[in-house]
Amino acid sequence: MQQNYQKDPYNALEALDEAQKLAFSPFAFQACHSLRELGILTAIDNAGKQGLSVEEISEITNISTYGVSVLLDMGLSIGLVFKPEESFIIGKMGKFFLYDEMTRVNMDFTQEVCYQALFHLKESILTENPCGLKELGNWPTIYSGLSELPGKSKAAWHDFDHHYSDRAFPVTLPLVFRDKPKWICDIGGNTGKWSLECVKYDSEVKITLLDLPVQTVRAKQNIKQSGFEERITCQDVNMLEPEPNIPQGADIYWMSQFLDCFSENEIIAILSNINKAMSGHSKVYIMELLWDEQPTHAAQFSLNAISLYFTVAANGNSRFYQRSVFLKLIDQAGLKVSEQINDIGPGHTLLVCQSK
């Protein structure tokens, strides 16, 4: 259920308890990560209801009893495991850390992309620059360095991005193709996954994929391997240029988790330029994660946390937006929302827009 943000949710003792959890939250995160990566949670889970002692876990994992015990004591405080007698048994939360794909993807993204970068959050807030990006590489934004990210960081970034967008794609395809579009511009097409889904879904549609040169190189490779070069064309474009080369008169201009990569003024500029390229029948389909449209507090919490990734590592000035803010930007770009569809995939909203 959603959190009520209009009143303080805690009494004094609860607030003090939560404050301590926050003060030591980096310790809790790293303990969870280590318990998973060192195989301790797996060993306990494999033992079932009888559980395992510290000594037994030490023997199975080849980790000292000291290492096992300090991690599991923290695991008890977090709630990953419980200990009815002398043996540790995995709890429901521990099961999620082992087997839930979303939890794995989020943890890997935090560990491999964001954790060290977040040390520079205050500096990033003051300068509106991704000051933590230097922990990953020397680029102006993370988007210009995606293909050069260190191995684990690259895998974690793409797993995170695709986990959320890919689950929404099957739901959106029937909505996008209900008007039988013949030509779609996939703006910010990244690796080409959406474009490939479209040409597989409809045998006649043609796609123009627009992205930065560093991205279109990989997209072209994926498209060639899939055998759809005749129906998907890649075009290098920087959407932040004053007059980007946007194809004129496409049936649909599609953006999936793209506009959250830009500041408010940049979003207005991008949408205004798309509006100029539209013809009378053109529509803009925007698939975004709006944090105040999420069905649960956990989802809202997650999106507001990920906004800080944009601050410290992505570009320093973007985020996941509230619906009211986002709709205002669309309006200022000369567009109007003709339809809004919520709960697509894991919390996405689809906005269908037309010129005013």
Secondary structure, DSSP 8 states (H G I E B T S, - for coil): ----TTS----HHHHHHHHHHHHTHHHHHHHHHHHHHTTHHHHHHHTGGG-B-HHHHHHHHT--HHHHHHHHHHHHHHTSEE-SSSSBEE-HHHHHHHH-HHHHHHHHHIIIIITTGGGGHHHHHHHTS-GGGGGT-S-SSGGGGGGGS-HHHHHHHHHHHHHHHHHHHHHHHHHHGGG--SEEEEET-TTSHHHHHHHHH-SS-EEEEEE-HHHHHHHHHHHHHHT-TTTEEEEE--TTSSS----SS-SEEEEES-GGGS-HHHHHHHHHHHHHH--TT-EEEEEE--GGG-SSHHHHHHHHHHHHHIIIII-SS-----HHHHHHHHHHTTEEEEEEEEEETTTEEEEEEEE-
